[in-house]
Amino acid sequence: MKPLTYYIDKFITAVYLLALAGGIIVCMPGSGESEEGIKKNVNIRYVAAVSSDMDYMTADDFLAGEEKAADREDIREYLEKLKRNGLIEQEEEEDEEAKEAALDSEDDDASDMAEDDAVDESDELVPDPDDWRLMLVNKQNPVPEGFEPELANINGSMYADRRIINDIYKMMDAAAADGVDLMICSAYRSYDRQKTLFNNKINKLMKDGMTYLEAYRIGSMNVTVPGTSEHHIGLALDILTGSYTAMDDGFGETEAGIWLAKNAADYGFILRYPSGKEEITGIVYEPWHFRYVGTKYSKYITEQGICLEEFLKGGY
């Protein structure tokens, strides 16, 4: 009889092959399970990443075939997350520290849900200036000096504020359950990475014949100036889909773009740069860029058809 480790290794290898194919792990509890847990589809293609030391991937990188599939360590970590979230059977023996962490996370989620449910959406919602979810970052409001987000891994080389990780997973899983393929191509970005992206944009525009000032003005409406990007605070995601990886207006007309516009608010996200709000946000329409504000605010902002600046200013 072969040792248990032999079968574990075989299992991990099989999961790894599914990841390479951009597959879906289907968890099927036994017939004795409750109806609620009979079948859950978990999309493991959350992230397109090019290497372990990069925090961003452009759509051009993806089209060039530089997608990096999750390695075995990614899969092991992901399976552990599934266990903690009750999506697959728990091991009989759990580390006490892991138990406490899971309980703390559940308490936080329950607290947030209770707070969100208490909001009467028919009334005007007043923003809380001290709420971390409403931190305003734009050209007039750069990231506070010395600010360092508390990050957690989404998957691959992608990171976001640790407090929004569960809602990211819930949104991606919900899309997968609806047959929609969502793919995060950018989450947290360091200042240096944003500086590189911005300078690349400026240089490209100048090569096309613009002066530096012209390139700066136009470029800053497409790539935010370093220090003024929401990606610095770990609350923003750029999301595309495998069948449409161009960052342009057309993404908003895809199945994935339509699904996000309709459902992202249910998971605490808003379309950050809507069409028609360019003069307020200072950024062109980006149907792929979503910002976390929590469901307490996301549903209200989306229903009112306003942008974050308008909500925080009031009087719209």
Secondary structure, DSSP 8 states (H G I E B T S, - for coil): ---HHHHHHHHHHHHHHHHHTT-EEEE---TTS-GGGS-EEEE---B-BS-TT-SB--HHHHHTT--B---HHHHHHHHHHHHHTTSS---SS--HHHHHHHHHHHHHHHHHHHHHHT--TTS-----TT-GGG---BTTB---TT----EEEEETTEEEEGGGHHHHHHHHHHHHHTT---EEEE----HHHHHHHHHHHHHHHHHTT--HHHHHHHHTTTS--TTS-GGGGT-EEEEEBTTB---SGGGGGSHHHHHHHHHGGGGTEEEEE-TT-HHHHSS--EEEEEEE--HHHHHHHHHHT--HHHHHH---
